[in-house]
Amino acid sequence: MPKRQVRYYFGRLNIIAQREDKSGLVTDGIQPHGITTHRGLSWGFFEVKTIQTPVGDFIHGFLVKYKPRTEEEVAIPETHEIDDRTIENRIRAKARFFIHISSHIIAYRSFGREISRAVFANRFTELLESNLGNFFVEAEILPIDEERQIREAIRSLQKILRVRVYLHPSNPTNRDLWRKVDQRLRDLELASYREDYESEPASSGLMLARDEELNSKIAMAEDGYGTVYISGELGGERRTISTRDAPIIALAPPDDQSPEAVLQRLTETITKILERFTR
């Protein structure tokens, strides 16, 4: 019988700060010393360690959600009575993650309703910012998509009505496909960039295929440096597609396996993502 595997999502940890050494911020921010509280539950990084591999160093850890004090009923066999006991720091859920330090690629698990993809990204970045003292630092995890996936989805739309673009300057490297866009953001010293395209009501829609610059921005978002939302018509109905909808996914062993064993299974996907930046 095949062994159970779990799903890992891939994204980019973007850090906006007045420092060039963002890798140092990643290492400093993902430490097991800080705790944040959200709706009566505590969150922290646990079992943090560095793993060296042929494709670079990774930070491994668990994002853990736990309750500081929990009252639970317990049976007392000696007296056959039922009593209440206080359980301290009981874990509600944990999500394993790996970060490729030099590229800021992150592979992470979700954990049902307890730690969804959105919750993971929010709590992870809040904790990282807190560990860095919340001093002129802003972090965000954005998904990395399969190449050209959203552009294929765009071609399925019969009419494109609106495009919203949100981008970060890249760190540490960019790629030829969107280098000009990225360099312009850097030259303007922008922390982030937004723009909104909307078609004329009586027109046949936006002509995305003809615009090289806009397609470069979409590719930059696919690589995890922003988000693009495209609204259009399909079969007489309005639809919105986004680079947030379909991140790259890989299967790996569950949490009872060693971090090294799990990372070995994820390395092939990480290598393919890194290869994008060599072409």
C-alpha positions as CSV (number, residue, x, y, z in Angstrom):
1,M,0.0,0.0,0.0
2,P,1.5,3.4,-1.0
3,K,2.5,5.7,1.8
4,R,0.4,8.7,2.5
5,Q,1.7,12.0,1.1
6,V,0.7,15.6,1.9
7,R,0.4,18.6,-0.2
8,Y,2.9,21.5,-0.2
9,Y,2.3,24.9,-1.8
10,F,5.0,27.1,-3.2
11,G,5.3,30.8,-2.8
12,R,7.7,33.7,-2.5
13,L,8.4,35.4,0.8
14,N,8.7,39.1,-0.1
15,I,10.2,41.4,2.5
16,I,10.0,45.2,2.1
17,A,12.6,46.9,4.2
18,Q,15.2,49.6,4.1
19,R,18.0,47.0,3.9
20,E,19.6,45.3,0.9
21,D,20.4,42.1,2.8
22,K,16.9,40.6,2.8
23,S,18.4,37.1,3.4
24,G,19.7,38.3,6.7
25,L,16.2,39.5,7.6
26,V,14.8,36.1,6.7
27,T,17.3,34.3,9.0
28,D,16.7,36.8,11.8
29,G,13.0,36.8,11.5
30,I,12.4,33.1,11.5
31,Q,13.7,32.3,15.0
32,P,12.0,30.3,17.7
33,H,12.0,33.1,20.3
34,G,8.9,35.2,19.4
35,I,5.3,34.5,20.1
36,T,2.2,36.3,18.8
37,T,-1.4,36.1,19.9
38,H,-4.4,36.1,17.7
39,R,-8.0,35.6,19.1
40,G,-6.7,34.0,22.3
41,L,-4.4,31.5,20.5
42,S,-0.6,31.7,20.4
43,W,1.5,31.3,17.3
44,G,5.3,30.7,17.0
45,F,8.0,29.1,15.0
46,F,9.2,25.8,16.4
47,E,11.9,23.3,15.6
48,V,13.8,25.8,13.4
49,K,17.0,24.6,11.8
50,T,19.1,25.1,8.7
51,I,19.5,22.4,6.2
52,Q,22.3,22.4,3.6
53,T,21.6,20.9,0.2
54,P,23.3,21.0,-3.3
55,V,20.8,23.7,-4.4
56,G,21.5,25.9,-1.4
57,D,20.6,26.4,2.3
58,F,17.1,26.1,3.6
59,I,15.4,27.2,6.8
60,H,13.1,24.5,8.2
61,G,10.5,24.9,10.9
62,F,6.9,24.5,12.0
63,L,4.4,27.4,12.3
64,V,2.5,26.2,15.4
65,K,-0.9,27.3,16.7
66,Y,-1.5,26.5,20.3
67,K,-3.6,27.4,23.3
68,P,-1.7,28.6,26.4
69,R,-4.3,27.1,28.9
70,T,-7.0,24.6,28.2
71,E,-9.5,23.1,30.7
72,E,-10.3,19.4,29.9
73,E,-12.2,16.7,31.6
74,V,-10.2,13.7,32.7
75,A,-11.0,10.4,34.2
76,I,-9.4,9.4,37.6
77,P,-9.3,5.6,37.6
78,E,-8.4,5.4,41.3
79,T,-11.6,7.0,42.5
80,H,-13.7,6.6,39.3
81,E,-14.5,10.3,39.4
82,I,-14.4,12.9,36.6
83,D,-12.3,16.0,37.2
84,D,-11.1,19.1,35.3
85,R,-7.4,19.6,34.6
86,T,-5.6,22.5,33.1
87,I,-3.5,21.5,30.0
88,E,-0.8,24.1,29.1
89,N,0.3,24.9,25.6
90,R,-1.7,22.3,23.9
91,I,-1.1,22.4,20.1
92,R,-4.1,23.0,17.9
93,A,-2.3,22.7,14.6
94,K,1.1,22.9,13.0
95,A,2.3,23.5,9.4
96,R,5.8,22.6,8.3
97,F,7.7,24.9,6.0
98,F,11.0,25.2,4.1
99,I,12.5,28.5,2.8
100,H,15.3,28.6,0.3
101,I,17.3,31.4,1.8
102,S,18.9,32.9,-1.3
103,S,15.7,33.0,-3.4
104,H,13.0,33.4,-0.7
105,I,11.1,30.5,-2.2
106,I,8.9,29.0,0.5
107,A,7.2,25.5,0.4
108,Y,4.6,25.0,3.1
109,R,1.7,22.9,4.2
110,S,-1.7,24.0,5.2
111,F,-3.7,22.2,8.0
112,G,-7.3,22.0,7.2
113,R,-9.5,24.8,8.6
114,E,-7.0,25.4,11.4
115,I,-4.2,26.7,9.2
116,S,-5.5,27.5,5.7
117,R,-3.2,28.9,3.0
118,A,-4.4,32.4,3.8
119,V,-4.0,31.9,7.5
120,F,-0.5,30.5,7.1
121,A,0.6,33.5,5.1
122,N,-1.0,36.0,7.5
123,R,0.3,34.5,10.7
124,F,3.7,33.7,9.3
125,T,4.4,37.2,8.1
126,E,3.0,38.8,11.3
127,L,5.3,36.6,13.4
128,L,8.3,37.4,11.2
129,E,7.6,41.1,11.4
130,S,7.2,40.8,15.2
131,N,10.5,39.0,15.5
132,L,12.2,41.8,13.6
133,G,10.7,44.4,15.9
134,N,8.1,45.6,13.4
135,F,10.7,48.3,12.5
136,F,10.2,49.5,8.9
137,V,9.6,45.9,7.8
138,E,6.7,44.5,5.9
139,A,6.5,40.9,4.7
140,E,4.1,39.1,2.4
141,I,3.9,35.5,0.9
142,L,2.6,35.4,-2.6
143,P,2.0,32.2,-4.6
144,I,4.3,31.1,-7.4
145,D,2.3,29.8,-10.4
146,E,3.0,27.3,-13.1
147,E,4.4,29.3,-16.0
148,R,1.9,30.6,-18.5
149,Q,-1.0,29.0,-16.5
150,I,-2.9,32.3,-16.0
151,R,-2.2,33.4,-19.5
152,E,-3.8,30.3,-20.8
153,A,-6.8,31.0,-18.5
154,I,-6.9,34.5,-20.0
155,R,-7.2,33.1,-23.5
156,S,-10.3,31.2,-22.4
157,L,-12.1,34.5,-21.7
158,Q,-14.3,35.8,-24.5
159,K,-13.9,39.4,-23.4
160,I,-11.4,41.0,-21.0
161,L,-13.0,43.8,-19.0
162,R,-10.5,44.7,-16.3
163,V,-6.9,44.0,-15.2
164,R,-5.5,44.9,-11.8
165,V,-1.8,44.7,-11.2
166,Y,0.1,44.7,-7.9
167,L,3.9,44.2,-7.9
168,H,7.0,44.2,-5.6
169,P,10.5,44.9,-6.9
170,S,12.3,41.5,-7.0
171,N,14.9,40.4,-4.4
172,P,17.5,39.1,-4.9
173,T,17.3,38.5,-8.7
174,N,15.1,39.1,-11.7
175,R,14.8,37.4,-15.1
176,D,14.9,38.5,-18.7
177,L,11.1,38.1,-19.2
178,W,10.3,41.0,-16.9
179,R,13.7,42.6,-16.2
180,K,12.7,46.0,-17.7
181,V,9.6,46.2,-15.5
182,D,11.5,45.3,-12.4
183,Q,14.3,47.7,-13.1
184,R,11.8,50.6,-13.5
185,L,10.4,49.8,-10.1
186,R,13.9,49.8,-8.6
187,D,14.9,53.0,-10.4
188,L,11.8,54.7,-8.9
189,E,12.6,53.2,-5.5
190,L,9.1,51.8,-5.1
191,A,8.1,49.5,-2.3
192,S,5.1,48.3,-4.3
193,Y,3.3,49.3,-7.5
194,R,-0.4,49.2,-8.5
195,E,-2.2,49.9,-11.7
196,D,-5.7,49.3,-13.0
197,Y,-6.8,48.8,-16.6
198,E,-10.5,49.0,-17.5
199,S,-12.0,48.5,-21.0
200,E,-14.4,51.0,-22.7
201,P,-18.0,49.8,-22.2
202,A,-18.7,49.6,-25.9
203,S,-15.4,48.0,-26.9
204,S,-14.6,44.3,-27.6
205,G,-12.4,44.3,-24.4
206,L,-8.8,44.8,-23.5
207,M,-6.2,43.5,-26.0
208,L,-3.8,41.9,-23.6
209,A,-2.1,39.7,-26.2
210,R,-0.8,42.8,-28.0
211,D,0.8,44.5,-24.9
212,E,4.3,43.2,-24.2
213,E,4.8,45.2,-21.0
214,L,1.5,44.0,-19.4
215,N,2.4,40.5,-20.2
216,S,5.7,41.0,-18.6
217,K,4.0,42.2,-15.4
218,I,1.7,39.1,-15.4
219,A,4.8,36.9,-15.7
220,M,6.4,38.8,-12.8
221,A,3.4,38.1,-10.7
222,E,3.5,34.4,-11.7
223,D,7.0,34.2,-10.3
224,G,5.8,35.4,-6.9
225,Y,6.5,39.1,-7.0
226,G,3.0,40.3,-7.2
227,T,-0.7,39.6,-7.9
228,V,-2.7,40.1,-11.0
229,Y,-6.5,39.9,-11.2
230,I,-8.3,39.7,-14.6
231,S,-12.0,40.1,-14.9
232,G,-13.8,39.1,-18.1
233,E,-16.8,37.3,-19.7
234,L,-17.2,33.6,-20.4
235,G,-20.5,32.2,-21.6
236,G,-22.3,35.4,-20.8
237,E,-21.1,35.4,-17.2
238,R,-18.5,37.5,-15.5
239,R,-15.4,35.7,-14.2
240,T,-12.3,36.8,-12.3
241,I,-9.1,34.8,-12.4
242,S,-5.9,35.6,-10.4
243,T,-2.3,34.5,-9.9
244,R,-3.4,33.6,-6.3
245,D,-5.8,30.9,-7.5
246,A,-3.4,28.1,-8.5
247,P,0.0,28.0,-6.9
248,I,2.5,25.3,-7.8
249,I,1.9,22.2,-5.7
250,A,4.0,19.1,-4.9
251,L,3.5,16.0,-2.8
252,A,5.9,15.0,0.0
253,P,6.0,12.7,3.1
254,P,4.0,13.6,6.2
255,D,5.3,15.2,9.3
256,D,6.4,11.9,10.9
257,Q,9.3,11.9,8.4
258,S,12.5,13.8,8.9
259,P,12.9,17.4,7.5
260,E,15.7,16.1,5.2
261,A,13.5,13.3,3.8
262,V,10.6,15.8,3.1
263,L,12.9,18.4,1.5
264,Q,14.5,15.8,-0.7
265,R,11.0,15.2,-2.3
266,L,10.5,18.9,-2.7
267,T,13.8,19.8,-4.2
268,E,12.9,18.8,-7.8
269,T,10.1,21.3,-7.8
270,I,12.2,24.0,-6.2
271,T,15.0,23.4,-8.8
272,K,12.5,23.8,-11.6
273,I,11.4,27.2,-10.2
274,L,15.0,28.3,-9.8
275,E,15.7,27.3,-13.4
276,R,13.2,30.0,-14.6
277,F,15.7,32.6,-13.7
278,T,18.5,31.2,-15.9
279,R,16.5,31.5,-19.1
